[in-house]
């Protein structure tokens, strides 16, 4: 059997050259239709393959998987079968969709039952997220923020190049692409109060005036550990099922007032938007690349070998209500300083246990040039350099009724492995 990542593979399903979902990808997601309950699907071109019906019709019989796994509201139970099984499912689907395999191709009755147009399905949260951690692992982003808040000479805190900095976030407000949310409210410090003695500072309460997006990705835990166990950088990939795009919406004015001394709270816990298709780490392997050189040398438990960054092109667009998309950022996951493997090793080095479905976000992904900055905080340089929109308006931060869209894909020769998109619209505060 030809391996699922083989670039020579072609499917009998028509796949456009710019599609995110060629036969080499085969990402997993949860969908439903007007006539069906939530179930597991795989994206191929502009179609969704219903694994529950496919299994029921006998096409997956040799894998011996109970159909309740595929008629589930989340992927957690499927992921829990282990990589030997989930990879076997992907390989089996790859073979069924191969242009040289006739089993499903020539069975018109079965084809009519197992395929749905992506445009006709509703995508749901792919996993039940038990715990969520957000990292701060882009050196360009951290340097930009530190330069704005402190000064260029002290942009990075003294610990930043020694540990993958992170914090525990709120999993309940992670939402699927296409979900609108209301502008958050909270306390912030008026500009005329900044610099005054602490006893004279008086915050105000109201809707955030400096609402921002954060261009991120997130990886999903695919293998649990017990309390007291640690994951090494060497075996970290065994515990990573796949990745999604992640927009960690942020209220900058609320964050500035509240983050000392314990970190983000109301500024971050109101919404985080993710893309619905989970691209497996196996599908991303051909796009591994080198990252930044880590100096000073990291401690032994954070050392790793080989190329662990991934060449994922990432784009961000702002679309005003009834307006056209404006591209505001073109970045790349390869700009990450700390890798997923290092993040997971650090997260568990103290014996913290992880569970299937846990989500760990990269932190804002910025590159070294202004066009690659991954937040409006950087793009507008804290509001001092407004972004010019196509309709003549300006953006320092995100306005009410703006929609922010994240898209991402890997490209090597003719093979494009994409994530779809993460989209979210900001409604006025309640």
Secondary structure, 3 states (H helix, E strand, C coil): CCCCCCCCCCECCCCCCCCCECCCCCCEEEEEECCEEEEEEEEECCEEEEHHHHHHCCCCHHHCCCHHHCCCCCCHHHHCCCHHHHHHHHHHHHHHHECCCCCCCCCHHHHHHHEEEHHHCEEECCCCCCCEEEECCCHHHHHHHHHHHCCHHHCCCCCCCCCCCEEECCCCCEEECCCCEECCEEEECCHHHCCCCHHHCCCEEEECCCEECEEEEEEEECCCCCCCCCCCCCCHHHHEEEEEEEECCEEHHHHHHHCCCCCCCCCCCCCEEECCCEEEHHHHHHHEECCCCCCCCCCHHHCCCCCCEECCEEEEEEECCCCCEEEEEEEEHHHCCCCHHHHHHHHHCCCCCCCCCCEEECCCCCCCCHHHCCEHHHHCCCCCCCEECCCCCEECCCCCCCEEEEEEEEEECCEEEEEEEEEEEEECCC
